[in-house]
Amino acid sequence: MYPWGTFLFYNLRVGWKIIEIETAERLKLFIGNLLIFKNDQKYTIPLNDIDVLLLDNLYVTLSQQLIAELSLRNILVICCDKKHVPCALILPISGNYNSLKILQKQFKWTEAQKGEYWQKNISLKIFQQATLLKYFQFTNESKILISYANEVLFYDKSNREGHASKLYWSTLFGNKFSRDDELNPINHLLNFGYAILLSYVAKSCVKFGLDMRVAVFHKSFSNHFALATDLMEIFRTIVDCCIYKIINKSNIKMLSPDIKRNLIELFTKQVNIDAQKVYISRAIDLYVTNFLLFKILIIQCNYDEY
C-alpha cells in the first residue's frame, strides 16, 4: 500500500504496472512522469512503466495535459463509481494510423462472415466453460456443455449459449443464482472482473484500429463497446475461475480491496494460445489482431494460476 493507493507490478521483467489511485488529491504530467499529489507530498512514476491507471477516488483531479499524454501513449484509464465499480474508460479516438481503412473493411463484413465467426466464437466460449467445470470436478455438467459446444449453429440460432449459460451458472453458484440479479454480491464481483476485461479488450481494439461500434453480434444504441463485448467472450472464464475460488476459499462475497487486487492481477497471468504461453494482455492483442482476418485462435486457460 502506497500513500496514494495501490502500486501493483504487472511483470517485473518487462515493467508493466497498474496504478490504483484511492486517496490522492491531484494528478499531473511532469516531464514524461505521472506526478501524484497527496497531503503536500509529491510522488513521480514514469509513464513508460504504466500499463493501466485505475481511478477509484471520486475527488481526484487530473490535468488535461496528463489526459492527453495518457491517450497518446495508449495507457488505459479506468474510472470507478461510488461503489468502486468501473464505469468509464478514457481511450484515444484513434490508436492506429490505418483506422479509416479498417473501418471501411468493417462496413464490408458480410452476414456469412459474421455468422460463421459468431458460431465459432460461441462454440469456443462454451467449450471454455466446460473446461472450467471439469477443472472443478463437475464432470457430468462439463460433458453436457461440450455437447452444446458441438451443436452451435450459424449465428447461434438455436441459442446454445443461453442453454449452456443456465447450466454453467447453476453449477457454479447454485440453482437460485441469476446473472440478472443486481442485488446478488457475486454479480458485483463478476461485473468488476468483466469491466476490467472489457477495458483491456477495448484498449486492444483501439490500438489495432477497430471501431468498437461496428460489431459482429452485439448491437445496441447505448453500447459503444459492442465489438469489445463480442471479443471478450472467450476470456470470461478466467474471471469466473478467480471468483469461484475466492468464494469457496473464504466465503467472501463483497468487493474488498484484496478481491479487487486479485481480479486486477489476473492479467499478469498466462494462457496458452496456439501452443504459445503468453500473458493474458498479450493473448487479447493476438486474439484481436487475428479477428481482423476472421480467424479464431484456440485459447487454453491455466486455471491453476487464477
N, C-alpha and C positions, 0 to 999 in steps of 0.2 A: 504494500500500500504506500502510495506516494502522497505528498501534500495536496495535490490537485485531484487525486483519484487513483486509478489503477494503471500500471505501466506493464504491459504484457509483451514478452518476446514471442514472436511467431516462430522464428527459426534463427538460432544464434549464428549459424554458418552464413546465411545469406542476408541476415539483418532485418527480416520482416518484423514489424512491431505493430501492435494495436494500442492506441492511446485512448483510455476511457476517462472523460472529464466529468467528475462528480461534484467537486466543490470549488473549482477555480472561478475567478471573477471575470477575467478578460483573456482573450487570445489574440495575438497579433503576429504579423510577419516581421522577421528581423534577419536580413541578410541570409536568406535560404533556410532559416530556422523557424520553428514554432516557438513563440515566446509566450509563456504562461505566467499570468499574474495571480498571486494568491497571498492575501494578508501582507501587502507591501513587500513581498518576496517575488523574485523573478526566476524562472526556470526555462532553459532552452533545450530543444530537441531538434536535430537536423531533419528537415523534411525528407531527405533522401532515405531515411531509415523508417519512415512511416508508411504503412500499408493502409490502415484504416484509422479514422478519427471518430470515436463514438461519443456523442454529446448527451450525457444523462444528467443534465442540470438545466432547469428552466430559466435560470437567471444569468447564465454566462453570456457574454457578448463577444462577437467576432468582428474583426475589421474586414471591410470589403476587399482590401488588398490581400488579406490572407485567403479569403474565399476564392478569389480569382486564381491565386497561385496554387491552391489545393486542386482546383479543377484542371488547371494547366498540366499539373503533374499526375493527373488521373488518380488522386488519392481519394478513396471513398469516404464520404462524410455521412454518418448516420445520426439522425436526431431522434431522441426519445421523448415521449409524452410524460404526463404526471404520474402515470402508472409504470414508468420505466420501460415501456414497450416501444420499439422503433416505429416511428410514424411518418418519417420523411427522409429522403435521400438528397444529397447535393451531388449532381453529376454534371460533367461537361456537356454542352449542347452537341458537340461533335468531337469524338475522340479518335477519328480516323480520317485521313486526307481523302479517302475514296468513298466516303459515306453516301454521297449523292448517287454514285453509280450503283452502290449496293442497294440503296432504297429503290432504284428503278428495277433491279432484279427481284426485290421483294414483291413489288406490284405485279410481276410477271409470273409469280408462282402459280402453278395450275392446281386445280382441285385434285387431280390424280397424285401430284407430288405431295400435297399437304395431307391427303387422306392416307396415303401409304406411310408417310413419315409418322403420323399420329398413331397409326396401328402398331408400328414397331416400337415407338416411344412408350406407349401404354403397356404393351406386352412386356417390355423390359422393366417398367416400373413394378408391375405385378410380380414378375419373377424376383425382383429385389425384395419385395415384401415377403414372398415365400421363403427366400433365403434367410431373412431375419427371423421368421417364425421357426424355421428349422434350427437356427443357431440357439434360440431359446427353448428348444426341445418340444415345440408344438408340431410334432411330425405329421399327424393326420391333417391338420389345418393347412400345413405347408403344401401337402400333396394336392389338396383341393385348389389352392391358389395357382399351383403350377398348371393344373388343367385349365383354369381360367386364362392364364397367360397364353396358352396354346390355342385358345378359342377366340382371341381378339380379332375382330373384323376391320375392314376398311373404315376409317374414322371412328372405330369402336362403336359401330351402330347397334350392337347387341348389349352395350353398356356393361361389358365385363369389368371395367374399372369400378363401377358402382357396386357390383356384387362382391368383388374382391375386397373393396374398402369396408363393407359391412362386416364381413368375416374377420378381416385383419384387425380392426379396432376392437371388436368384441373379444377377440382372443387375447389381445394385449392388455386391455383395461377394463374388461367386464361387459356383460350384456347391456348394462344401462348407459354405457358411455356413448356419447354422440359428439361429433365434431361441431355440431350446430349449437351446442350448449355453451353459451358465452360465460356462464357463471362457474363452469367447471374449472378448477385451478389447473388441471392437467392441460386443458386447452390454452391457458395462459402461457405455460411453458413451451408447448408446441408452437404457438404463434410467435413467441420471441425467437425461437430457433429458426423457424421458417423465414422470419423477417430478415435475419442475418444472412441466411442462404440466398434469399431473393436479392439482397443487396449485392452480394458477390456476383450473381449471375447477371444482374443489371449492369454492373461495372464492366463485366466482360463483353456484354452486348455492345455497349458504347465504345469500348476500346477497339472492337473489330468492325465498327461502322454500321451496325444494325439499328434500325428504328424499332423500338420496342412496342410501338402502337400497331405495327403490322405483324400479326401473329399467325400461327398455324391453326390453332383451335380456339384458344380463349379470345372472346370478343366482348367488350363492354365499353360503353361511352365513358365510364368512370375509372377504368383500369388503364393507366398509362404505362403499365409494365406487363402487358399481355404476353409478349413474346418471352420475356424472362420467366413468367409464370409457366409457360409451356416447357421451357428448357430446364427448369429446376426439378421437374417431377422425379427423375430417377435418382436424385440425390437426397430425397426426403427421408429415406430410411436411416441415414446417418444421424439425423436429428432424433428420429423415433427411438433408435437404439440407445442413445445417450440418456434420454428422458426415462425410458423404461428401466434402465439400470439405476438411475438416481432414485426413482420412486421405490423400487424393490429393495434397494440397499438401505435407505434411510427413512422411507415413507414421507419424505418432504415433498410438498406439492406447491409451495409458494415460491415466487420468483425472487429468490435471495441473491445477494451479490456473488456468493460462491457458485450458485447454479448458473447465473449469467456468465460467469467466468468460464465454467465448464463448457457451455454452449459456444461461446466465442472461440475457445481454444480448439474446438473440433476442427477448425480449418487449418490447424497446424498438423493435423494427422494425414495419413496417406491412404490412397486406394490403388488398386491395380486397374490400369486402363490399357487395353490392347497389349497385355503382357508386360507393361511397364509400371513400376511402382513410383507414383508421383504424389505430391501434396494435393490436397483437395482443391485448393485455389487454382493450382495448375491444371488439374483434371477438368475443372469447369471451363477454363480457357480452351483446352483441347476439344472439349465437347461442343463448345460454341463455334469454334473455327471449322470443325467438321460438319456442323449443321449447315454452314454456308454451301456445302456440297450435297446437302441432304443425305449425309452419311451418319449412321448410328455407330457410336463406339460402345464396346462392351465394358461395363464398369463392374469390378468385383470389390466389394467393401471388406475391409479388415475389421470386423466387428469387435474383435478382442481389444482394439485400440481405443474405441469410442466410449 
